[in-house]
Amino acid sequence: MKIAFLDESTISLDGDMDYRSIEKLGDFATFPNLRRSELAARAGDADVIVVNKYQIGAAEMDELRQLKHVAVIATGTNNVDLAAARERGIRVTNVAGYGRYAVPQQAFALILSLAGHVFRYAQDVRNGDWARAETFTLLRYPSFELAGKTVGIIGFGAIGRGTAEIARGFGMNVLAYDMFDFEFPPYMNTPLRELLAQSDVVSIHCPLTPETKNLIGREEFTLMKRSALIVNTARGGILDEEALVWALETGQIAGGGLDVLSEEPPRTNTIWKRTDLNLIVTPHAAWSAREARQRLVDGVARNIEAHIAGIDRNVVA
């Protein structure tokens, strides 16, 4: 069994991952970020490929002549042509729930920073504004307490539920919406428009699919409170970034936090340059706690082990 990890640099930080759970399953090779032109020569004989954001379409599958299993080392599988995989009898698996602690933690880091304008005040201090102040404090931005406020969570899987748990710890009321009905008392599946209208904070945790692309656009922003915040730690493209800029420029909402963008890295998308807006952009890092990344590695190992044994585990195609 030959296993090739095509974009290992997206998981490992200075070699901090333990790959023994995968290494014991076969001949395991890692490539930091394999060039497309080298795919056939370097990984053409792999039975299993491990990919994070590496694009695997029909052409790539045909070049990987021994390929039987695409093990996505992430939850989202929008980088893999699932229809092409089905046509070729290639199994595709993912790892769900690995970020159930790390992503809610980052979502609330963004929420807390926006609610208290932490990032703006920190920059003011670096600029010397506090040192030049005439009083003991700088009082520039309208902050608010989370206690008693309502958070609306879009996507109520493991990460959305983890976010709800943290919110309850802050004394917040929780509304939840998911495209699929769920049973998770005391939470009910609230219609999206109702959730947007009632929430003081909206946090996005659903996958990017054709149904969720641009789920939050101008129309949805007009439903929200003018004092509301919105945070996206799921996938770029779920939230229409041009509509978000419009909402912030016009005061339709009060602030936004994005850990994901529709273009990553943002070569042409310049939303991160808008320092005039109450907006925080971080580089798709919400998932990246070491514990979460190790959980990903071990989850992929279990998926490959199940594949070898002929057992379906986390199969998406």
C-alpha positions as YAML, in Angstrom:
chain: A
units: angstrom
residues:
- id: 1
  name: MET
  ca: [0.00, 0.00, 0.00]
- id: 2
  name: LYS
  ca: [1.52, 3.29, -1.12]
- id: 3
  name: ILE
  ca: [0.26, 6.46, 0.51]
- id: 4
  name: ALA
  ca: [1.25, 9.96, -0.67]
- id: 5
  name: PHE
  ca: [0.48, 13.21, 1.18]
- id: 6
  name: LEU
  ca: [0.50, 15.85, -1.57]
- id: 7
  name: ASP
  ca: [0.40, 19.09, 0.48]
- id: 8
  name: GLU
  ca: [1.86, 18.17, 3.86]
- id: 9
  name: SER
  ca: [3.11, 21.71, 4.54]
- id: 10
  name: THR
  ca: [-0.52, 22.78, 5.09]
- id: 11
  name: ILE
  ca: [-0.71, 20.58, 8.19]
- id: 12
  name: SER
  ca: [2.75, 20.55, 9.76]
- id: 13
  name: LEU
  ca: [4.31, 23.50, 11.59]
- id: 14
  name: ASP
  ca: [8.06, 22.98, 11.95]
- id: 15
  name: GLY
  ca: [7.60, 19.21, 11.94]
- id: 16
  name: ASP
  ca: [5.23, 19.08, 14.91]
- id: 17
  name: MET
  ca: [2.95, 16.34, 13.56]
- id: 18
  name: ASP
  ca: [3.24, 12.67, 14.50]
- id: 19
  name: TYR
  ca: [2.53, 10.52, 11.41]
- id: 20
  name: ARG
  ca: [3.12, 7.13, 12.98]
- id: 21
  name: SER
  ca: [-0.58, 6.26, 12.78]
- id: 22
  name: ILE
  ca: [-0.38, 6.54, 8.97]
- id: 23
  name: GLU
  ca: [3.17, 5.22, 8.54]
- id: 24
  name: LYS
  ca: [2.24, 1.84, 10.01]
- id: 25
  name: LEU
  ca: [-0.37, 1.35, 7.26]
- id: 26
  name: GLY
  ca: [1.98, 1.36, 4.27]
- id: 27
  name: ASP
  ca: [4.76, 3.07, 2.36]
- id: 28
  name: PHE
  ca: [4.09, 6.70, 3.31]
- id: 29
  name: ALA
  ca: [5.63, 9.62, 1.39]
- id: 30
  name: THR
  ca: [5.08, 13.31, 2.09]
- id: 31
  name: PHE
  ca: [5.50, 16.29, -0.22]
- id: 32
  name: PRO
  ca: [5.37, 19.86, 1.13]
- id: 33
  name: ASN
  ca: [3.18, 21.05, -1.77]
- id: 34
  name: LEU
  ca: [3.60, 18.89, -4.84]
- id: 35
  name: ARG
  ca: [3.62, 20.77, -8.13]
- id: 36
  name: ARG
  ca: [0.90, 19.77, -10.53]
- id: 37
  name: SER
  ca: [3.53, 19.06, -13.20]
- id: 38
  name: GLU
  ca: [5.20, 16.53, -10.89]
- id: 39
  name: LEU
  ca: [2.05, 14.71, -9.83]
- id: 40
  name: ALA
  ca: [2.29, 11.68, -12.11]
- id: 41
  name: ALA
  ca: [6.04, 11.24, -11.70]
- id: 42
  name: ARG
  ca: [6.11, 11.54, -7.91]
- id: 43
  name: ALA
  ca: [2.77, 10.04, -6.89]
- id: 44
  name: GLY
  ca: [1.52, 8.14, -9.94]
- id: 45
  name: ASP
  ca: [1.80, 4.77, -8.21]
- id: 46
  name: ALA
  ca: [0.01, 5.78, -4.99]
- id: 47
  name: ASP
  ca: [-2.96, 3.70, -3.90]
- id: 48
  name: VAL
  ca: [-4.03, 6.41, -1.47]
- id: 49
  name: ILE
  ca: [-3.43, 10.15, -1.61]
- id: 50
  name: VAL
  ca: [-3.86, 12.46, 1.35]
- id: 51
  name: VAL
  ca: [-4.84, 16.02, 0.42]
- id: 52
  name: ASN
  ca: [-5.85, 19.11, 2.32]
- id: 53
  name: LYS
  ca: [-6.60, 21.81, -0.28]
- id: 54
  name: TYR
  ca: [-4.81, 20.21, -3.25]
- id: 55
  name: GLN
  ca: [-7.19, 20.24, -6.23]
- id: 56
  name: ILE
  ca: [-8.07, 16.74, -7.41]
- id: 57
  name: GLY
  ca: [-10.20, 16.63, -10.54]
- id: 58
  name: ALA
  ca: [-10.79, 14.07, -13.26]
- id: 59
  name: ALA
  ca: [-7.45, 14.79, -14.97]
- id: 60
  name: GLU
  ca: [-5.52, 14.30, -11.74]
- id: 61
  name: MET
  ca: [-7.34, 11.06, -10.99]
- id: 62
  name: ASP
  ca: [-6.50, 9.72, -14.45]
- id: 63
  name: GLU
  ca: [-2.80, 10.49, -13.94]
- id: 64
  name: LEU
  ca: [-2.78, 8.68, -10.61]
- id: 65
  name: ARG
  ca: [-3.15, 5.30, -12.27]
- id: 66
  name: GLN
  ca: [-3.25, 3.20, -9.07]
- id: 67
  name: LEU
  ca: [-5.50, 5.55, -7.11]
- id: 68
  name: LYS
  ca: [-8.23, 3.92, -5.03]
- id: 69
  name: HIS
  ca: [-8.76, 6.39, -2.18]
- id: 70
  name: VAL
  ca: [-8.59, 10.17, -1.76]
- id: 71
  name: ALA
  ca: [-8.25, 10.82, 1.98]
- id: 72
  name: VAL
  ca: [-9.12, 14.47, 2.52]
- id: 73
  name: ILE
  ca: [-7.36, 15.73, 5.64]
- id: 74
  name: ALA
  ca: [-10.10, 18.28, 6.29]
- id: 75
  name: THR
  ca: [-13.87, 18.36, 6.62]
- id: 76
  name: GLY
  ca: [-14.66, 20.26, 3.42]
- id: 77
  name: THR
  ca: [-14.27, 18.29, 0.18]
- id: 78
  name: ASN
  ca: [-14.94, 21.05, -2.35]
- id: 79
  name: ASN
  ca: [-11.36, 20.62, -3.68]
- id: 80
  name: VAL
  ca: [-12.21, 17.11, -4.96]
- id: 81
  name: ASP
  ca: [-14.43, 16.33, -7.96]
- id: 82
  name: LEU
  ca: [-16.74, 13.89, -6.22]
- id: 83
  name: ALA
  ca: [-18.65, 13.02, -9.38]
- id: 84
  name: ALA
  ca: [-15.42, 12.08, -11.18]
- id: 85
  name: ALA
  ca: [-14.41, 9.96, -8.20]
- id: 86
  name: ARG
  ca: [-17.72, 8.09, -8.26]
- id: 87
  name: GLU
  ca: [-17.37, 7.42, -11.99]
- id: 88
  name: ARG
  ca: [-13.94, 5.88, -11.41]
- id: 89
  name: GLY
  ca: [-14.82, 3.94, -8.30]
- id: 90
  name: ILE
  ca: [-12.44, 6.00, -6.17]
- id: 91
  name: ARG
  ca: [-13.32, 6.36, -2.52]
- id: 92
  name: VAL
  ca: [-13.26, 9.86, -0.99]
- id: 93
  name: THR
  ca: [-13.24, 10.34, 2.77]
- id: 94
  name: ASN
  ca: [-13.03, 13.32, 5.09]
- id: 95
  name: VAL
  ca: [-12.52, 14.02, 8.79]
- id: 96
  name: ALA
  ca: [-15.39, 15.74, 10.55]
- id: 97
  name: GLY
  ca: [-15.39, 17.23, 14.02]
- id: 98
  name: TYR
  ca: [-11.61, 17.51, 14.47]
- id: 99
  name: GLY
  ca: [-11.94, 21.28, 15.01]
- id: 100
  name: ARG
  ca: [-14.77, 21.03, 17.53]
- id: 101
  name: TYR
  ca: [-12.69, 22.88, 20.13]
- id: 102
  name: ALA
  ca: [-10.23, 24.94, 18.08]
- id: 103
  name: VAL
  ca: [-12.69, 26.56, 15.66]
- id: 104
  name: PRO
  ca: [-15.24, 27.70, 18.26]
- id: 105
  name: GLN
  ca: [-12.32, 29.06, 20.27]
- id: 106
  name: GLN
  ca: [-11.18, 31.15, 17.29]
- id: 107
  name: ALA
  ca: [-14.73, 32.22, 16.49]
- id: 108
  name: PHE
  ca: [-15.05, 33.62, 19.99]
- id: 109
  name: ALA
  ca: [-11.62, 35.22, 19.78]
- id: 110
  name: LEU
  ca: [-12.98, 37.19, 16.84]
- id: 111
  name: ILE
  ca: [-16.29, 37.90, 18.56]
- id: 112
  name: LEU
  ca: [-14.59, 39.13, 21.74]
- id: 113
  name: SER
  ca: [-12.15, 41.29, 19.82]
- id: 114
  name: LEU
  ca: [-14.97, 42.89, 17.84]
- id: 115
  name: ALA
  ca: [-17.26, 43.36, 20.85]
- id: 116
  name: GLY
  ca: [-14.51, 45.09, 22.84]
- id: 117
  name: HIS
  ca: [-12.61, 46.57, 19.86]
- id: 118
  name: VAL
  ca: [-9.50, 44.84, 21.21]
- id: 119
  name: PHE
  ca: [-7.62, 44.92, 17.91]
- id: 120
  name: ARG
  ca: [-8.36, 48.62, 17.39]
- id: 121
  name: TYR
  ca: [-7.31, 49.61, 20.92]
- id: 122
  name: ALA
  ca: [-4.14, 47.52, 20.63]
- id: 123
  name: GLN
  ca: [-3.23, 49.35, 17.42]
- id: 124
  name: ASP
  ca: [-3.94, 52.71, 19.07]
- id: 125
  name: VAL
  ca: [-1.50, 51.82, 21.85]
- id: 126
  name: ARG
  ca: [1.16, 50.78, 19.31]
- id: 127
  name: ASN
  ca: [0.63, 54.11, 17.56]
- id: 128
  name: GLY
  ca: [1.37, 55.93, 20.82]
- id: 129
  name: ASP
  ca: [-2.15, 57.32, 21.25]
- id: 130
  name: TRP
  ca: [-2.46, 56.14, 24.86]
- id: 131
  name: ALA
  ca: [0.96, 57.54, 25.77]
- id: 132
  name: ARG
  ca: [-0.19, 60.94, 24.49]
- id: 133
  name: ALA
  ca: [-3.62, 60.80, 26.16]
- id: 134
  name: GLU
  ca: [-4.72, 63.50, 28.60]
- id: 135
  name: THR
  ca: [-6.65, 61.05, 30.81]
- id: 136
  name: PHE
  ca: [-5.97, 57.57, 32.17]
- id: 137
  name: THR
  ca: [-7.84, 55.84, 29.34]
- id: 138
  name: LEU
  ca: [-8.79, 55.98, 25.69]
- id: 139
  name: LEU
  ca: [-12.55, 55.81, 25.23]
- id: 140
  name: ARG
  ca: [-13.08, 55.67, 21.48]
- id: 141
  name: TYR
  ca: [-15.23, 52.74, 20.43]
- id: 142
  name: PRO
  ca: [-18.69, 51.56, 21.50]
- id: 143
  name: SER
  ca: [-18.16, 48.15, 23.10]
- id: 144
  name: PHE
  ca: [-20.78, 45.86, 24.64]
- id: 145
  name: GLU
  ca: [-21.13, 42.85, 26.93]
- id: 146
  name: LEU
  ca: [-22.02, 39.45, 25.49]
- id: 147
  name: ALA
  ca: [-24.11, 38.45, 28.51]
- id: 148
  name: GLY
  ca: [-27.80, 38.57, 27.67]
- id: 149
  name: LYS
  ca: [-27.15, 38.95, 23.94]
- id: 150
  name: THR
  ca: [-28.23, 36.42, 21.29]
- id: 151
  name: VAL
  ca: [-25.84, 34.49, 19.07]
- id: 152
  name: GLY
  ca: [-27.18, 32.93, 15.89]
- id: 153
  name: ILE
  ca: [-25.22, 29.88, 14.76]
- id: 154
  name: ILE
  ca: [-25.48, 28.89, 11.10]
- id: 155
  name: GLY
  ca: [-24.56, 25.21, 10.75]
- id: 156
  name: PHE
  ca: [-25.15, 23.09, 13.83]
- id: 157
  name: GLY
  ca: [-22.72, 20.22, 13.56]
- id: 158
  name: ALA
  ca: [-19.93, 19.52, 16.04]
- id: 159
  name: ILE
  ca: [-18.34, 22.95, 15.60]
- id: 160
  name: GLY
  ca: [-21.61, 24.85, 15.74]
- id: 161
  name: ARG
  ca: [-22.57, 22.99, 18.91]
- id: 162
  name: GLY
  ca: [-19.16, 23.72, 20.41]
- id: 163
  name: THR
  ca: [-19.73, 27.39, 19.68]
- id: 164
  name: ALA
  ca: [-23.11, 27.19, 21.40]
- id: 165
  name: GLU
  ca: [-21.48, 25.72, 24.51]
- id: 166
  name: ILE
  ca: [-19.01, 28.60, 24.74]
- id: 167
  name: ALA
  ca: [-21.81, 31.12, 24.15]
- id: 168
  name: ARG
  ca: [-23.79, 29.68, 27.03]
- id: 169
  name: GLY
  ca: [-20.74, 30.15, 29.23]
- id: 170
  name: PHE
  ca: [-20.83, 33.87, 28.42]
- id: 171
  name: GLY
  ca: [-24.51, 34.04, 29.37]
- id: 172
  name: MET
  ca: [-25.71, 34.34, 25.78]
- id: 173
  name: ASN
  ca: [-28.96, 33.11, 24.29]
- id: 174
  name: VAL
  ca: [-28.44, 30.68, 21.39]
- id: 175
  name: LEU
  ca: [-30.37, 30.33, 18.13]
- id: 176
  name: ALA
  ca: [-29.34, 27.65, 15.64]
- id: 177
  name: TYR
  ca: [-30.02, 27.08, 11.96]
- id: 178
  name: ASP
  ca: [-29.01, 24.13, 9.81]
- id: 179
  name: MET
  ca: [-30.05, 23.16, 6.29]
- id: 180
  name: PHE
  ca: [-30.79, 19.70, 7.69]
- id: 181
  name: ASP
  ca: [-33.14, 19.20, 10.60]
- id: 182
  name: PHE
  ca: [-31.54, 18.16, 13.86]
- id: 183
  name: GLU
  ca: [-32.51, 16.97, 17.31]
- id: 184
  name: PHE
  ca: [-30.28, 18.53, 19.93]
- id: 185
  name: PRO
  ca: [-32.32, 19.80, 22.88]
- id: 186
  name: PRO
  ca: [-32.72, 22.48, 24.04]
- id: 187
  name: TYR
  ca: [-31.95, 23.90, 20.58]
- id: 188
  name: MET
  ca: [-34.49, 24.04, 17.77]
- id: 189
  name: ASN
  ca: [-33.86, 24.60, 14.06]
- id: 190
  name: THR
  ca: [-34.70, 28.29, 13.69]
- id: 191
  name: PRO
  ca: [-35.55, 29.66, 10.23]
- id: 192
  name: LEU
  ca: [-32.56, 31.59, 8.85]
- id: 193
  name: ARG
  ca: [-34.39, 34.88, 8.36]
- id: 194
  name: GLU
  ca: [-35.68, 34.75, 11.92]
- id: 195
  name: LEU
  ca: [-32.22, 33.96, 13.26]
- id: 196
  name: LEU
  ca: [-30.64, 36.87, 11.39]
- id: 197
  name: ALA
  ca: [-33.27, 39.32, 12.61]
- id: 198
  name: GLN
  ca: [-32.95, 38.33, 16.28]
- id: 199
  name: SER
  ca: [-29.19, 37.82, 16.64]
- id: 200
  name: ASP
  ca: [-26.67, 40.27, 18.07]
- id: 201
  name: VAL
  ca: [-23.86, 38.03, 16.81]
- id: 202
  name: VAL
  ca: [-23.99, 35.64, 13.84]
- id: 203
  name: SER
  ca: [-21.39, 32.87, 13.60]
- id: 204
  name: ILE
  ca: [-21.10, 30.73, 10.44]
- id: 205
  name: HIS
  ca: [-20.14, 27.03, 10.72]
- id: 206
  name: CYS
  ca: [-21.72, 25.28, 7.72]
- id: 207
  name: PRO
  ca: [-19.90, 23.67, 4.77]
- id: 208
  name: LEU
  ca: [-19.53, 25.38, 1.40]
- id: 209
  name: THR
  ca: [-21.87, 23.71, -1.07]
- id: 210
  name: PRO
  ca: [-23.82, 24.95, -4.09]
- id: 211
  name: GLU
  ca: [-26.74, 25.52, -1.69]
- id: 212
  name: THR
  ca: [-24.70, 27.59, 0.79]
- id: 213
  name: LYS
  ca: [-22.67, 29.67, -1.68]
- id: 214
  name: ASN
  ca: [-23.43, 33.35, -0.99]
- id: 215
  name: LEU
  ca: [-25.89, 32.25, 1.67]
- id: 216
  name: ILE
  ca: [-25.34, 35.60, 3.37]
- id: 217
  name: GLY
  ca: [-25.62, 38.50, 0.95]
- id: 218
  name: ARG
  ca: [-27.14, 41.99, 0.83]
- id: 219
  name: GLU
  ca: [-30.68, 40.81, 1.43]
- id: 220
  name: GLU
  ca: [-29.60, 38.86, 4.51]
- id: 221
  name: PHE
  ca: [-27.59, 41.80, 5.89]
- id: 222
  name: THR
  ca: [-30.66, 44.03, 5.64]
- id: 223
  name: LEU
  ca: [-32.44, 41.64, 8.01]
- id: 224
  name: MET
  ca: [-29.79, 42.01, 10.71]
- id: 225
  name: LYS
  ca: [-29.61, 44.52, 13.55]
- id: 226
  name: ARG
  ca: [-27.46, 47.54, 12.84]
- id: 227
  name: SER
  ca: [-25.55, 46.74, 16.03]
- id: 228
  name: ALA
  ca: [-24.89, 43.12, 15.01]
- id: 229
  name: LEU
  ca: [-21.59, 41.37, 14.38]
- id: 230
  name: ILE
  ca: [-20.95, 38.54, 11.92]
- id: 231
  name: VAL
  ca: [-18.11, 36.01, 12.01]
- id: 232
  name: ASN
  ca: [-17.18, 33.38, 9.42]
- id: 233
  name: THR
  ca: [-14.75, 30.62, 10.39]
- id: 234
  name: ALA
  ca: [-16.22, 28.04, 7.99]
- id: 235
  name: ARG
  ca: [-15.48, 28.59, 4.28]
- id: 236
  name: GLY
  ca: [-15.07, 31.63, 2.09]
- id: 237
  name: GLY
  ca: [-17.91, 31.95, -0.38]
- id: 238
  name: ILE
  ca: [-20.66, 31.27, 2.14]
- id: 239
  name: LEU
  ca: [-20.63, 34.97, 2.93]
- id: 240
  name: ASP
  ca: [-20.64, 37.43, 0.01]
- id: 241
  name: GLU
  ca: [-17.62, 39.62, 0.82]
- id: 242
  name: GLU
  ca: [-18.71, 42.51, -1.41]
- id: 243
  name: ALA
  ca: [-22.04, 42.54, 0.41]
- id: 244
  name: LEU
  ca: [-20.20, 42.51, 3.74]
- id: 245
  name: VAL
  ca: [-18.16, 45.56, 2.74]
- id: 246
  name: TRP
  ca: [-21.37, 47.30, 1.71]
- id: 247
  name: ALA
  ca: [-23.01, 46.40, 5.03]
- id: 248
  name: LEU
  ca: [-20.05, 47.76, 7.02]
- id: 249
  name: GLU
  ca: [-19.68, 50.91, 4.91]
- id: 250
  name: THR
  ca: [-23.37, 51.78, 5.22]
- id: 251
  name: GLY
  ca: [-23.66, 50.87, 8.90]
- id: 252
  name: GLN
  ca: [-26.08, 48.08, 8.11]
- id: 253
  name: ILE
  ca: [-24.14, 45.97, 10.64]
- id: 254
  name: ALA
  ca: [-21.50, 46.96, 13.20]
- id: 255
  name: GLY
  ca: [-18.58, 44.61, 12.57]
- id: 256
  name: GLY
  ca: [-17.25, 41.50, 10.90]
- id: 257
  name: GLY
  ca: [-14.61, 38.84, 11.50]
- id: 258
  name: LEU
  ca: [-13.38, 36.57, 8.71]
- id: 259
  name: ASP
  ca: [-10.99, 33.65, 9.06]
- id: 260
  name: VAL
  ca: [-11.77, 32.50, 5.52]
- id: 261
  name: LEU
  ca: [-12.05, 34.23, 2.14]
- id: 262
  name: SER
  ca: [-13.42, 33.25, -1.25]
- id: 263
  name: GLU
  ca: [-9.88, 33.54, -2.65]
- id: 264
  name: GLU
  ca: [-7.11, 31.93, -0.58]
- id: 265
  name: PRO
  ca: [-4.48, 33.23, -0.42]
- id: 266
  name: PRO
  ca: [-6.03, 36.61, -1.34]
- id: 267
  name: ARG
  ca: [-3.95, 37.59, -4.38]
- id: 268
  name: THR
  ca: [-6.59, 39.89, -5.86]
- id: 269
  name: ASN
  ca: [-9.14, 40.09, -3.05]
- id: 270
  name: THR
  ca: [-8.19, 43.21, -1.07]
- id: 271
  name: ILE
  ca: [-10.84, 43.15, 1.66]
- id: 272
  name: TRP
  ca: [-8.07, 42.58, 4.22]
- id: 273
  name: LYS
  ca: [-6.70, 46.05, 3.42]
- id: 274
  name: ARG
  ca: [-9.87, 47.81, 4.59]
- id: 275
  name: THR
  ca: [-8.51, 49.16, 7.85]
- id: 276
  name: ASP
  ca: [-11.23, 51.81, 7.82]
- id: 277
  name: LEU
  ca: [-13.85, 49.16, 8.57]
- id: 278
  name: ASN
  ca: [-14.61, 47.41, 11.86]
- id: 279
  name: LEU
  ca: [-13.31, 44.21, 10.28]
- id: 280
  name: ILE
  ca: [-10.81, 41.56, 11.34]
- id: 281
  name: VAL
  ca: [-9.32, 39.14, 8.78]
- id: 282
  name: THR
  ca: [-7.20, 36.18, 9.87]
- id: 283
  name: PRO
  ca: [-5.50, 33.69, 7.47]
- id: 284
  name: HIS
  ca: [-7.73, 30.57, 7.62]
- id: 285
  name: ALA
  ca: [-6.11, 29.63, 10.92]
- id: 286
  name: ALA
  ca: [-9.08, 28.80, 13.16]
- id: 287
  name: TRP
  ca: [-8.53, 25.07, 12.71]
- id: 288
  name: SER
  ca: [-4.79, 25.14, 13.32]
- id: 289
  name: ALA
  ca: [-4.33, 24.37, 17.03]
- id: 290
  name: ARG
  ca: [-1.73, 21.59, 17.27]
- id: 291
  name: GLU
  ca: [-4.21, 19.27, 18.99]
- id: 292
  name: ALA
  ca: [-6.73, 19.73, 16.17]
- id: 293
  name: ARG
  ca: [-4.12, 19.09, 13.48]
- id: 294
  name: GLN
  ca: [-3.00, 15.89, 15.21]
- id: 295
  name: ARG
  ca: [-6.63, 14.83, 15.46]
- id: 296
  name: LEU
  ca: [-6.85, 15.31, 11.69]
- id: 297
  name: VAL
  ca: [-3.80, 13.12, 11.03]
- id: 298
  name: ASP
  ca: [-5.11, 10.32, 13.25]
- id: 299
  name: GLY
  ca: [-8.58, 10.61, 11.72]
- id: 300
  name: VAL
  ca: [-7.12, 10.13, 8.24]
- id: 301
  name: ALA
  ca: [-5.21, 7.09, 9.51]
- id: 302
  name: ARG
  ca: [-8.45, 5.55, 10.75]
- id: 303
  name: ASN
  ca: [-10.13, 6.26, 7.40]
- id: 304
  name: ILE
  ca: [-7.29, 4.57, 5.50]
- id: 305
  name: GLU
  ca: [-7.28, 1.64, 7.93]
- id: 306
  name: ALA
  ca: [-11.02, 1.20, 7.37]
- id: 307
  name: HIS
  ca: [-10.51, 1.34, 3.60]
- id: 308
  name: ILE
  ca: [-7.90, -1.42, 3.79]
- id: 309
  name: ALA
  ca: [-10.32, -3.52, 5.82]
- id: 310
  name: GLY
  ca: [-13.15, -2.90, 3.34]
- id: 311
  name: ILE
  ca: [-15.17, -0.90, 5.85]
- id: 312
  name: ASP
  ca: [-16.95, 2.37, 5.03]
- id: 313
  name: ARG
  ca: [-15.84, 5.18, 7.34]
- id: 314
  name: ASN
  ca: [-16.47, 8.86, 6.67]
- id: 315
  name: VAL
  ca: [-17.07, 8.10, 2.98]
- id: 316
  name: VAL
  ca: [-18.38, 11.08, 1.01]
- id: 317
  name: ALA
  ca: [-17.95, 9.48, -2.44]
...
